[in-house]
Amino acid sequence: MSEPKRLFFAVALPGEIQQQIIHWRAAHFAPEAGRPIEAANLHVTLAFLGEVGEEKQRALSQLAGRIRQPGFTLTLDDAGQWLRSRVVWLGTRQPPRGLLQLANLLRAQAARSGCYQSPQPFHPHVTLLRNASHAVAIPPPGFSWSFPVNEFVLYESQFSRGRTRYTPLESWRLAE
């Protein structure tokens, strides 16, 4: 019997956009603003699953595979800070309906499968900085990255040697 894995469903960011965001972050936030998330870990979480055993992972994967939904375009054009969770984030002013539907479906399936889901409303975002304990100046509007979302991914979160790594385990295409 294998150890439970810490899993979540997410939308991956294209590599080129990850790099652009990293450069933008470096230009707009001081190094002491918080701990930067590495480029490869930038993503939009759709549903956090927590510690999941092999059997439940298989069941959740099967449910995810049944989702039939068209792809959509995601535009990251908003930013902010949550002081309580000490996070600086990049988000979207107008979340596409497809993104909200996909997150709601995955969160509902996860909840029915016994994975705790936060009662907080879904707020699509990319975590840019963690441990941001002081208020930071958020860059003025005018930044924007858009990309087509044609799939979603099941990731495993692994923490070792002081670093967190997100490993894609499986992905599903969205309808054309």
C-alpha positions as CSV (number, residue, x, y, z in Angstrom):
1,M,0.0,0.0,0.0
2,S,1.5,3.3,-1.0
3,E,1.6,6.5,1.0
4,P,-1.2,9.0,0.4
5,K,-0.2,11.8,-1.9
6,R,-0.9,15.5,-1.6
7,L,-2.9,16.3,-4.7
8,F,-4.6,19.1,-6.6
9,F,-6.2,19.9,-10.0
10,A,-4.8,22.9,-11.8
11,V,-4.4,24.8,-15.0
12,A,-0.7,24.9,-16.0
13,L,0.8,28.1,-17.4
14,P,2.7,27.9,-20.7
15,G,6.4,28.0,-20.1
16,E,6.9,31.3,-22.0
17,I,4.2,33.0,-19.9
18,Q,5.8,31.6,-16.7
19,Q,9.1,33.3,-17.7
20,Q,7.4,36.6,-18.6
21,I,5.6,36.6,-15.2
22,I,8.9,35.9,-13.4
23,H,10.6,38.8,-15.1
24,W,7.6,41.1,-14.4
25,R,7.6,40.0,-10.7
26,A,11.4,40.7,-10.4
27,A,10.9,44.2,-11.9
28,H,7.9,45.1,-9.6
29,F,8.5,43.5,-6.3
30,A,11.5,44.0,-3.9
31,P,13.4,40.8,-2.9
32,E,12.2,41.3,0.7
33,A,8.5,41.4,-0.4
34,G,8.2,37.6,0.1
35,R,9.4,34.2,-1.0
36,P,9.1,34.0,-4.8
37,I,7.4,30.9,-6.3
38,E,9.7,29.3,-8.9
39,A,8.6,29.6,-12.5
40,A,7.8,25.8,-12.9
41,N,5.4,26.0,-9.9
42,L,3.3,28.8,-11.3
43,H,-0.3,27.5,-11.9
44,V,-4.0,28.2,-11.2
45,T,-5.4,25.7,-8.7
46,L,-8.8,24.4,-9.6
47,A,-9.5,22.1,-6.7
48,F,-7.2,21.2,-3.8
49,L,-7.7,17.5,-2.8
50,G,-5.3,17.2,0.2
51,E,-3.9,13.8,1.2
52,V,-5.3,11.2,-1.1
53,G,-4.8,7.4,-1.2
54,E,-4.3,5.4,-4.4
55,E,-7.9,4.2,-4.6
56,K,-9.4,7.7,-4.2
57,Q,-6.9,9.1,-6.7
58,R,-8.1,6.5,-9.2
59,A,-11.7,7.4,-8.6
60,L,-11.1,11.1,-8.9
61,S,-9.1,10.6,-12.1
62,Q,-12.0,8.6,-13.6
63,L,-14.4,11.4,-12.7
64,A,-12.1,14.0,-14.1
65,G,-11.9,12.0,-17.4
66,R,-15.7,12.3,-17.8
67,I,-15.7,16.1,-17.8
68,R,-16.8,17.3,-21.3
69,Q,-16.3,21.0,-21.5
70,P,-14.9,23.3,-24.1
71,G,-11.5,25.0,-23.6
72,F,-11.3,28.8,-22.9
73,T,-8.9,31.7,-22.9
74,L,-7.5,32.8,-19.5
75,T,-6.3,36.4,-19.1
76,L,-4.2,37.2,-16.1
77,D,-4.7,41.0,-15.6
78,D,-5.2,41.5,-11.9
79,A,-3.0,41.3,-8.8
80,G,-3.4,41.6,-5.1
81,Q,-2.3,40.5,-1.7
82,W,-4.0,38.4,1.0
83,L,-2.4,39.6,4.2
84,R,-3.9,36.8,6.4
85,S,-2.4,34.0,4.2
86,R,0.7,36.2,3.4
87,V,0.3,35.6,-0.3
88,V,0.8,38.0,-3.3
89,W,-1.2,36.8,-6.3
90,L,-1.9,37.3,-10.0
91,G,-5.5,36.8,-11.1
92,T,-8.1,37.7,-13.6
93,R,-10.6,40.6,-13.5
94,Q,-13.1,38.6,-15.5
95,P,-12.8,34.9,-14.9
96,P,-14.0,33.0,-18.0
97,R,-17.2,31.0,-17.4
98,G,-15.3,27.8,-18.6
99,L,-12.8,28.2,-15.8
100,L,-15.5,28.7,-13.1
101,Q,-17.5,25.7,-14.4
102,L,-14.4,23.5,-14.5
103,A,-13.4,24.4,-11.0
104,N,-16.9,24.0,-9.7
105,L,-17.2,20.5,-11.2
106,L,-13.8,19.4,-9.9
107,R,-14.5,20.8,-6.4
108,A,-18.0,19.2,-6.3
109,Q,-16.5,15.8,-7.3
110,A,-13.8,16.2,-4.8
111,A,-16.2,17.0,-2.0
112,R,-18.5,14.0,-2.9
113,S,-15.3,11.8,-2.7
114,G,-14.6,13.0,0.8
115,C,-11.9,15.7,0.0
116,Y,-12.5,18.8,2.2
117,Q,-13.3,21.8,0.1
118,S,-12.9,25.3,1.5
119,P,-16.1,27.2,2.0
120,Q,-14.4,30.3,0.5
121,P,-15.6,31.2,-3.0
122,F,-13.3,30.1,-5.8
123,H,-10.8,32.9,-6.6
124,P,-8.7,31.9,-9.6
125,H,-5.1,33.0,-9.0
126,V,-1.4,32.3,-9.5
127,T,0.6,32.6,-6.2
128,L,3.6,34.8,-7.0
129,L,5.0,35.3,-3.5
130,R,4.6,33.5,-0.2
131,N,5.5,34.7,3.3
132,A,4.6,38.3,2.3
133,S,4.1,39.5,5.9
134,H,4.0,43.2,5.1
135,A,1.7,45.0,2.7
136,V,3.4,45.4,-0.7
137,A,2.7,47.9,-3.5
138,I,0.7,46.2,-6.2
139,P,1.8,47.3,-9.7
140,P,-0.8,49.5,-11.5
141,P,-3.1,47.9,-14.1
142,G,-1.8,47.5,-17.6
143,F,-0.1,44.1,-17.3
144,S,-1.8,41.2,-19.0
145,W,-1.1,37.7,-20.1
146,S,-3.6,35.6,-22.1
147,F,-3.4,32.0,-23.2
148,P,-5.7,29.3,-24.3
149,V,-6.6,26.6,-21.8
150,N,-7.1,23.2,-23.5
151,E,-6.4,20.9,-20.6
152,F,-6.2,20.6,-16.9
153,V,-3.7,18.6,-14.8
154,L,-3.6,16.5,-11.6
155,Y,-0.5,17.5,-9.7
156,E,1.3,16.0,-6.7
157,S,2.8,18.5,-4.3
158,Q,6.1,17.2,-2.8
159,F,8.1,18.9,-0.1
160,S,11.7,17.9,0.3
161,R,14.9,19.7,1.3
162,G,13.1,22.9,2.0
163,R,11.6,23.1,-1.5
164,T,8.1,22.3,-2.9
165,R,7.9,20.6,-6.3
166,Y,4.7,20.1,-8.2
167,T,4.7,17.0,-10.4
168,P,2.1,16.5,-13.1
169,L,0.6,13.0,-12.7
170,E,-2.2,13.1,-15.3
171,S,-3.9,15.6,-17.7
172,W,-7.2,15.8,-19.5
173,R,-8.0,17.6,-22.7
174,L,-10.9,20.0,-22.8
175,A,-13.3,19.7,-25.8
176,E,-12.3,21.7,-28.9
